Amino acid sequence: MKEALFLLADLWMIFAGYFYGWRFIRRYGNYLLGLEWMVVATSGGNFLLWSLLGADGGSVLYDVAYFFDAFSRSVGITVILVMGLMKVTHRYKPSLGADVGVFAVATVAGLFLRHFHGADLHTDRAASSVAVFYIVVNLLTAVFLGYVVKRLWDAGARWPAVRTGLVTACGTAIAIIYDFFPLPFDDANRTIFYTAALATWGTQGFVYFRAYRALHDRTAAPDAKPAHATGATA
């Protein structure tokens, strides 16, 4: 049962990443969010393949998995997410150079930081610092997402605001548990944790797309007025 739930969670993340990533690009021309969502989906596909092939720690797929993990935890679902959402919160329009540059930085970060995964945080000061860095950038991103929640609420999009707040809280909990608080009842492969993490990350992809859509619909026109109906945009 645990393995089946893990596979379902991973498939959900893969679907949400590719489907909503493509919609970000096709509908809104937002390549920052669209490509990052697809990076998350590709990470899920690699993780799924690695798991199905026996979860060998010496596999190339294992190294690739932690490159994607470091890519998104350091810059992808932090800096890139904020820059992408600023298109509807601040009418920010990054240049092509900015788009390429931030993905280049994320790639370098992923290649460098992946080496610290799996180290003993009690004895390896560098690995401990990297783990703290992941939490700090997650918390800073959560602060910005709190601002997005306020914007949604003020615009009358109450349900998207609630969902965005809840999934952000879940994502932060996953980030804190990831390195510092392993679940004592989990197995050696951390199946329960990764099932919860994959399900959360996939749901973030879905919820943040809906939040973006809600804000876009209310800010696309210069004279757009907030809809104050409490049930707006479910």
Disulfide bonds with the S-S distance in Angstrom:
none
